[in-house]
Amino acid sequence: MSTDQPASPEMPRAALVANNYRRALEGVHDGLAKCGRPLDSVRVIGVTKYVDSTLARHLVAAGCWQLGESRPQALWQKAADLADLVGIEWHMIGHLQRNKVSRTLPLIGWLHSLDSLRLAETLDAEALQQSRRLRVLLEVNVTSDSSKTGLAADQVEPLMERLIACQGLEVRGLMAMSTANADLTEARREFEAVRQLRDKLQVQFGQAVQLDELSMGMSDDYQAAIEAGATMIRLGSLLWSQLL
């Protein structure tokens, strides 16, 4: 672990972002080391939902080239503002309405929130129109919170069967959130349920899909997600400490 002192409020904003990102990476690497996992086995997605394009630019300068947005319109704006930074990969992590697919698709490398056949069909048609394949994750709700979006566990298999025929989509795994305000034990249990579901689907569908990605964990519970096998974690508030 670094012995750097915590950032002071007087630090320039760019330095604060860099300091926050460095400390977040240290936490991720500590979690991976405790689990005996390789340090490069988790991808950190920097969530820019609550910040402007300037702060997002500072995050890229600090070394985070994987950025996540929850709202299509915000993604459009930030992608345009940061278009000079060649190499950013945008992740759409929030709900994507079908009428926003055509404008969003050219900008993103990943969609984490596929949760219906209708959306899948729209994405597939648009991806084929744009001569590409979109990497997607199925959003799963394994919590008891009915207000959360995502597929129930028993809805994933039937949708997966339909998605295999979609030539414009590359299904790569699952995305999930834990119960709001859950302790780490509960979060870990929920994340493990998602991993087990992914493992079951991989065995069932075999070589038809490569389900090697699990997008799980945010600033409050990413350590539990790492223990459960996450390959992507979505960090927001941890990166913007003292800036919001």
C-alpha positions in Angstrom: 0.0 0.0 0.0 1.1 3.5 -0.7 2.0 5.7 2.2 0.7 8.8 0.5 -1.3 11.1 2.7 -5.0 11.6 1.9 -5.6 14.4 -0.6 -6.3 17.8 1.0 -9.3 19.9 -0.1 -6.8 22.5 -1.4 -5.3 20.2 -4.0 -6.1 21.1 -7.6 -9.0 19.2 -9.0 -6.9 17.2 -11.5 -4.6 16.2 -8.7 -7.5 15.2 -6.5 -8.9 13.0 -9.3 -5.5 11.4 -9.8 -5.1 10.8 -6.1 -8.5 9.3 -5.8 -7.9 7.0 -8.8 -4.6 5.8 -7.4 -6.0 5.0 -4.0 -9.0 3.2 -5.6 -6.6 1.1 -7.7 -4.6 0.3 -4.5 -7.8 -0.9 -2.9 -8.7 -3.1 -5.9 -5.2 -4.6 -6.0 -5.3 -5.3 -2.3 -8.7 -7.1 -2.7 -7.4 -9.2 -5.6 -4.2 -10.1 -3.8 -6.2 -11.3 -0.8 -8.2 -13.6 -3.1 -5.1 -14.8 -5.0 -6.3 -13.3 -8.2 -4.1 -11.7 -10.8 -3.9 -7.9 -10.5 -5.1 -7.5 -14.1 -8.2 -9.6 -13.7 -10.5 -6.8 -12.9 -11.3 -3.8 -15.1 -12.2 -0.6 -13.3 -14.9 1.4 -15.0 -14.9 5.0 -14.0 -18.5 6.2 -13.7 -18.9 9.8 -14.8 -22.6 10.1 -14.1 -22.4 12.9 -11.5 -19.4 14.9 -13.0 -18.8 17.2 -15.9 -16.6 16.5 -18.9 -13.7 18.4 -17.4 -13.5 16.0 -14.4 -14.0 13.0 -16.8 -11.0 14.3 -18.7 -8.9 14.5 -15.5 -9.8 10.9 -14.8 -8.6 9.8 -18.2 -5.4 11.8 -17.7 -4.9 9.8 -14.4 -5.0 6.6 -16.4 -8.7 5.4 -16.5 -9.6 4.9 -20.1 -12.8 2.9 -19.4 -15.6 5.3 -18.7 -19.2 4.4 -17.8 -22.4 6.5 -18.1 -25.9 5.8 -17.0 -27.8 8.3 -19.2 -27.6 8.3 -23.0 -27.7 12.0 -23.4 -24.9 12.5 -20.9 -22.8 9.9 -22.7 -23.4 11.7 -26.1 -22.2 15.0 -24.7 -19.2 13.6 -22.9 -18.2 11.5 -25.8 -18.2 14.6 -28.0 -16.4 16.7 -25.4 -13.6 14.0 -25.1 -13.5 13.0 -28.7 -9.9 14.2 -29.0 -8.8 11.5 -26.4 -8.4 8.6 -28.7 -8.6 5.4 -26.8 -11.5 5.9 -24.4 -13.9 3.0 -24.3 -17.4 4.0 -23.2 -19.6 1.6 -21.2 -23.4 2.2 -21.2 -24.3 1.0 -17.7 -27.8 2.4 -17.3 -31.1 1.8 -19.0 -31.0 2.4 -22.7 -34.3 3.2 -24.4 -34.9 1.8 -27.8 -35.3 5.2 -29.4 -31.8 6.1 -28.3 -30.0 3.0 -29.7 -29.0 4.4 -33.1 -27.3 7.4 -31.7 -25.7 5.6 -28.7 -24.4 2.5 -30.4 -21.5 4.0 -32.4 -20.1 5.5 -29.2 -20.0 2.5 -26.9 -17.9 -0.6 -26.6 -20.1 -2.3 -24.0 -23.7 -2.3 -22.9 -24.1 -3.6 -19.3 -27.9 -3.3 -19.0 -29.6 -5.5 -21.6 -32.8 -6.7 -19.9 -35.4 -7.4 -22.6 -35.9 -9.2 -25.9 -37.3 -6.0 -27.5 -34.2 -4.0 -26.7 -32.0 -6.9 -27.9 -33.8 -7.0 -31.2 -33.4 -3.2 -31.7 -29.7 -3.4 -30.8 -29.2 -6.4 -33.1 -30.8 -4.7 -36.1 -28.9 -1.4 -35.5 -25.5 -3.2 -35.0 -26.0 -5.1 -38.2 -26.9 -1.8 -39.9 -23.7 -0.3 -38.6 -21.7 -3.4 -39.6 -20.5 -4.2 -36.1 -21.1 -6.6 -33.1 -21.9 -5.0 -29.8 -20.6 -6.6 -26.6 -23.5 -6.9 -24.1 -24.1 -8.1 -20.6 -27.5 -9.2 -19.3 -28.6 -7.2 -16.3 -29.8 -9.5 -13.5 -31.7 -8.7 -10.3 -30.9 -11.3 -7.7 -32.0 -9.0 -4.8 -35.4 -8.9 -3.1 -35.7 -5.3 -4.2 -38.4 -5.2 -6.8 -37.7 -1.5 -7.6 -34.3 -2.5 -9.1 -34.1 -3.1 -12.8 -32.9 -6.2 -14.4 -34.0 -9.8 -15.2 -35.1 -12.2 -12.6 -32.8 -15.2 -12.4 -35.3 -17.5 -14.1 -35.7 -15.1 -17.0 -32.1 -15.1 -18.1 -32.0 -18.6 -19.7 -35.0 -18.0 -22.0 -33.6 -14.7 -23.2 -30.1 -16.2 -23.7 -31.6 -18.8 -26.0 -33.0 -16.0 -28.2 -29.8 -13.9 -28.1 -27.6 -16.7 -29.5 -29.3 -16.1 -32.9 -28.5 -12.3 -32.9 -25.6 -11.8 -35.2 -25.0 -8.2 -34.1 -24.7 -9.0 -30.4 -21.9 -10.7 -28.5 -23.2 -11.8 -25.1 -20.3 -11.8 -22.7 -21.7 -12.2 -19.3 -23.9 -10.7 -16.5 -24.2 -7.4 -14.7 -25.8 -6.9 -11.2 -26.1 -4.6 -8.3 -26.4 -5.6 -4.7 -29.3 -4.6 -2.4 -29.1 -0.9 -1.4 -27.3 -0.4 1.9 -26.5 -4.1 2.1 -23.6 -5.1 4.4 -20.6 -6.8 2.7 -21.7 -10.3 3.7 -25.1 -9.9 2.1 -23.5 -8.2 -1.0 -21.1 -11.1 -1.3 -23.9 -13.6 -1.1 -25.8 -11.8 -3.9 -22.7 -11.5 -6.1 -21.9 -15.1 -5.6 -25.4 -16.0 -6.8 -24.8 -14.1 -10.0 -21.5 -15.8 -10.5 -23.1 -19.2 -10.0 -25.8 -18.3 -12.5 -23.2 -17.3 -15.0 -21.3 -20.6 -14.5 -24.5 -22.5 -15.0 -25.4 -20.7 -18.2 -21.8 -21.3 -19.5 -22.1 -25.0 -19.0 -25.6 -25.1 -20.5 -24.8 -23.1 -23.6 -21.2 -24.3 -24.0 -19.3 -23.0 -27.0 -22.3 -21.0 -28.3 -21.3 -18.2 -25.9 -18.3 -17.0 -24.0 -19.6 -15.7 -20.7 -16.3 -14.5 -19.3 -17.4 -11.1 -17.8 -19.2 -10.2 -14.5 -19.9 -6.6 -14.0 -20.5 -6.4 -10.2 -19.6 -4.0 -7.5 -19.5 -0.3 -6.9 -17.7 2.1 -4.6 -19.3 0.7 -1.4 -19.2 -3.0 -2.2 -16.5 -3.6 -4.8 -14.4 -5.7 -2.3 -17.3 -8.2 -2.0 -17.7 -8.3 -5.7 -14.0 -9.0 -6.2 -14.2 -11.9 -3.8 -17.2 -13.2 -5.7 -15.4 -13.1 -9.1 -16.2 -9.8 -10.6 -14.2 -8.9 -13.8 -15.5 -5.3 -14.0 -16.3 -3.0 -11.2 -18.1 0.3 -11.6 -16.6 3.0 -9.4 -18.1 6.5 -9.1 -18.2 8.2 -5.7 -14.8 6.7 -4.7 -13.2 8.5 -7.6 -14.9 11.9 -6.9 -14.3 12.2 -3.2 -13.9 15.9 -2.2 -15.0 17.0 -5.6 -18.8 16.8 -5.4 
